[in-house]
Amino acid sequence: MKTRKFLIYSIIYIIAVGVFVYSFNNTNYTFELLGWSIDLPVAVWFMLPVTILAILAVIHIFYHSFGFYRYKRSIKKDASLYNDMAKEILLGLESNKEFKTHLYKIPSQIIRALSPWDCYKEVGIDDSELSLIMQSIRSVKNKDVVDLKKFKLPKENALMIQNELNKIEKIPNYYFEILKNQTDRNYTLVNAAYDKLIKTASYDEIKRVGFSMSSDEIMLIINRFINDEIDITPDEIFELLDNVKITKAQYDKAAVILKNKLKPDAYMSIFEKLKAIHADADEAYVYVLYELQMLDKVREAIQTSDPDELKEIKVLLFLRDNGKIVPSSLFFK
């Protein structure tokens, strides 16, 4: 009820009480205390306590109305202050805004904690649940594995996906769990699991998963073999390189890096078989012949080649025939 209406209704009620009492008793009553005496009609004595209560009620209403008015003004000022603080934090500026109302206390802590420039990494939040959430977010962003079950997040949630990526990176063989159930997994997680598989698993494990590798993934496995990170037999190397996805440049690269890793017979056999199947492996095969000092076969291959083919091999052989032996790494790296 509005203060004005309350005041009007109170006056009407006080008058009604006085009229009602006066209609039954129109005499006076004298009140004496410590030598003082007051003589008033009985109706007035009945009206006095009601009047006092009405005055106190009006004072109470005015007091709380004024307090609410001040609170509304403080909220309005804090809203403007909050917008200014948000701008400062988004721009990476220092912000020390203080708010008069509790309403903006936790939101101000949250927006500091979510600064895109990480200016307030250690800021706390005065709410246990929100504080736990913020702590979990920070841990996940720091590549730690966090138990997120209590938050009941959907599988496609960004925080959930990043935590799963952290598991793939930190927990041994967790990527197998992802690859076992690919159908209901996020595409990003499956790709990360495949990448981890190619980079860390044995060749038997890679074959057991059974998927179509890209040419880059095949070359990654070959490089792991060169660096003694994985065991592969010559037949398995041929199996890997016998793939239509492998480019001419990749065949050449494989021939270069396998040169000092394989025995000559195995080295020769792999590229001889690849040449018979893949035209892009022709130059790699001739390079292998050159490195194994099978120069007659190199000359034979050059004679039957087109003028714009095997240019680097032709230069190397020409220099060699003219007493200038240069390393093949001049052209093949």
Solvent accessible surface area in square Angstrom, and as a share of the most:
residue,aa,sasa,rsa
1,M,163,0.73
2,K,151,0.64
3,T,32,0.19
4,R,190,0.69
5,K,107,0.45
6,F,52,0.22
7,L,82,0.41
8,I,86,0.43
9,Y,118,0.45
10,S,14,0.09
11,I,87,0.44
12,I,101,0.51
13,Y,131,0.50
14,I,19,0.10
15,I,94,0.48
16,A,54,0.42
17,V,29,0.17
18,G,5,0.05
19,V,95,0.54
20,F,131,0.55
21,V,20,0.12
22,Y,116,0.44
23,S,82,0.53
24,F,157,0.65
25,N,60,0.31
26,N,97,0.50
27,T,79,0.46
28,N,86,0.44
29,Y,122,0.46
30,T,62,0.36
31,F,90,0.37
32,E,127,0.57
33,L,107,0.53
34,L,164,0.82
35,G,85,0.82
36,W,197,0.69
37,S,67,0.43
38,I,89,0.45
39,D,78,0.40
40,L,53,0.26
41,P,43,0.27
42,V,24,0.14
43,A,6,0.04
44,V,51,0.29
45,W,60,0.21
46,F,113,0.47
47,M,48,0.21
48,L,68,0.34
49,P,70,0.44
50,V,36,0.20
51,T,42,0.25
52,I,95,0.48
53,L,117,0.58
54,A,14,0.11
55,I,94,0.48
56,L,101,0.50
57,A,33,0.25
58,V,17,0.10
59,I,100,0.51
60,H,105,0.47
61,I,45,0.23
62,F,121,0.51
63,Y,155,0.59
64,H,100,0.44
65,S,55,0.36
66,F,121,0.50
67,G,35,0.34
68,F,127,0.53
69,Y,118,0.45
70,R,150,0.55
71,Y,99,0.38
72,K,112,0.48
73,R,119,0.44
74,S,24,0.15
75,I,48,0.24
76,K,157,0.67
77,K,105,0.44
78,D,2,0.01
79,A,33,0.26
80,S,64,0.41
81,L,49,0.24
82,Y,50,0.19
83,N,83,0.43
84,D,59,0.31
85,M,0,0.00
86,A,18,0.14
87,K,125,0.53
88,E,39,0.17
89,I,1,0.01
90,L,104,0.52
91,L,130,0.65
92,G,30,0.29
93,L,95,0.47
94,E,148,0.67
95,S,9,0.06
96,N,129,0.66
97,K,45,0.19
98,E,145,0.65
99,F,37,0.15
100,K,152,0.64
101,T,10,0.06
102,H,132,0.59
103,L,99,0.49
104,Y,36,0.14
105,K,82,0.35
106,I,35,0.18
107,P,49,0.31
108,S,5,0.03
109,Q,26,0.12
110,I,46,0.24
111,I,31,0.16
112,R,34,0.12
113,A,17,0.13
114,L,99,0.49
115,S,7,0.04
116,P,80,0.50
117,W,156,0.55
118,D,80,0.41
119,C,56,0.34
120,Y,36,0.14
121,K,125,0.53
122,E,160,0.72
123,V,34,0.19
124,G,47,0.45
125,I,16,0.08
126,D,86,0.45
127,D,51,0.27
128,S,100,0.65
129,E,117,0.53
130,L,60,0.30
131,S,43,0.28
132,L,71,0.35
133,I,56,0.28
134,M,13,0.06
135,Q,114,0.51
136,S,6,0.04
137,I,43,0.22
138,R,70,0.26
139,S,30,0.19
140,V,1,0.00
141,K,139,0.59
142,N,104,0.53
143,K,112,0.47
144,D,64,0.33
145,V,60,0.34
146,V,27,0.15
147,D,89,0.46
148,L,6,0.03
149,K,165,0.70
150,K,110,0.47
151,F,46,0.19
152,K,179,0.76
153,L,47,0.23
154,P,88,0.56
155,K,132,0.56
156,E,115,0.52
157,N,45,0.23
158,A,82,0.63
159,L,37,0.18
160,M,49,0.22
161,I,27,0.14
162,Q,52,0.23
163,N,4,0.02
164,E,15,0.07
165,L,42,0.21
166,N,3,0.02
167,K,47,0.20
168,I,5,0.03
169,E,110,0.49
170,K,105,0.44
171,I,68,0.35
172,P,114,0.72
173,N,89,0.46
174,Y,39,0.15
175,Y,8,0.03
176,F,37,0.15
177,E,77,0.34
178,I,0,0.00
179,L,13,0.06
180,K,144,0.61
181,N,73,0.37
182,Q,66,0.29
183,T,143,0.83
184,D,81,0.42
185,R,72,0.26
186,N,29,0.15
187,Y,168,0.64
188,T,68,0.39
189,L,7,0.04
190,V,17,0.10
191,N,69,0.36
192,A,28,0.22
193,A,0,0.00
194,Y,35,0.13
195,D,64,0.33
196,K,43,0.18
197,L,0,0.00
198,I,1,0.01
199,K,103,0.44
200,T,69,0.40
201,A,3,0.02
202,S,53,0.34
203,Y,7,0.03
204,D,88,0.46
205,E,46,0.20
206,I,3,0.02
207,K,93,0.39
208,R,171,0.63
209,V,41,0.23
210,G,55,0.53
211,F,46,0.19
212,S,90,0.58
213,M,30,0.13
214,S,48,0.31
215,S,19,0.12
216,D,102,0.53
217,E,45,0.20
218,I,2,0.01
219,M,16,0.07
220,L,58,0.29
221,I,0,0.00
222,I,0,0.00
223,N,53,0.27
224,R,13,0.05
225,F,21,0.09
226,I,46,0.23
227,N,94,0.48
228,D,112,0.58
229,E,101,0.45
230,I,12,0.06
231,D,131,0.68
232,I,12,0.06
233,T,71,0.41
234,P,55,0.35
235,D,102,0.53
236,E,32,0.14
237,I,0,0.00
238,F,35,0.15
239,E,93,0.42
240,L,6,0.03
241,L,0,0.00
242,D,55,0.29
243,N,39,0.20
244,V,133,0.77
245,K,87,0.37
246,I,5,0.03
247,T,66,0.39
248,K,94,0.40
249,A,73,0.57
250,Q,28,0.12
251,Y,1,0.00
252,D,19,0.10
253,K,81,0.35
254,A,0,0.00
255,A,0,0.00
256,V,26,0.15
257,I,33,0.17
258,L,0,0.00
259,K,62,0.26
260,N,136,0.70
261,K,68,0.29
262,L,22,0.11
263,K,160,0.68
264,P,83,0.52
265,D,122,0.63
266,A,22,0.17
267,Y,3,0.01
268,M,23,0.10
269,S,45,0.29
270,I,3,0.02
271,F,0,0.00
272,E,82,0.37
273,K,80,0.34
274,L,0,0.00
275,K,83,0.35
276,A,88,0.68
277,I,100,0.51
278,H,24,0.11
279,A,83,0.64
280,D,69,0.36
281,A,0,0.00
282,D,57,0.30
283,E,14,0.06
284,A,0,0.00
285,Y,21,0.08
286,V,4,0.02
287,Y,2,0.01
288,V,0,0.00
289,L,2,0.01
290,Y,10,0.04
291,E,40,0.18
292,L,47,0.23
293,Q,100,0.44
294,M,63,0.28
295,L,33,0.17
296,D,112,0.58
297,K,89,0.38
298,V,0,0.00
299,R,80,0.29
300,E,111,0.50
301,A,22,0.17
302,I,31,0.16
303,Q,147,0.65
304,T,115,0.67
305,S,24,0.16
306,D,77,0.40
307,P,124,0.78
308,D,100,0.52
309,E,79,0.36
310,L,21,0.10
311,K,114,0.48
312,E,61,0.27
313,I,0,0.00
314,K,51,0.22
315,V,62,0.36
316,L,1,0.01
317,L,12,0.06
318,F,133,0.56
319,L,41,0.20
320,R,57,0.21
321,D,81,0.42
322,N,86,0.44
323,G,67,0.64
324,K,130,0.55
325,I,121,0.61
326,V,43,0.25
327,P,93,0.59
328,S,11,0.07
329,S,60,0.39
330,L,100,0.50
331,F,79,0.33
332,F,14,0.06
333,K,164,0.70
